[in-house]
Amino acid sequence: MNNDNEANDANDNGDELYVGLPETERQELLRQRHEVQQEIQMLRQEGERLLLEQQRQLLLLEQQRLLQEQVEHIGCIADDRQTHSATRTCLTNTPRDAEPF
């Protein structure tokens, strides 16, 4: 005849054994531990998702900055080819000889 504690201990997948506790308390502790483990996993996944989103936003900002530099550079080149006046400007409409802000 099996001892009730031995039979219950065999069903907990080798995790900590709460020997000497009534069955309902042991089940409650195992349930709580399982819930905590699930919550930890969900928080880790959310952290990873947020990190990926932050990296994506930083990449988009860098791409935007590079595109802006290209537009300004192309605008200056196009302006140089089309006008030969003393006040050549880039797409920013800032005279080339103007002082920086």
Secondary structure as UniProt FT lines:
FT   HELIX           4..9
FT   TURN            10..11
FT   TURN            13..14
FT   TURN            19..20
FT   HELIX           23..82
FT   TURN            86..87
FT   TURN            91..92
FT   TURN            96..97
//
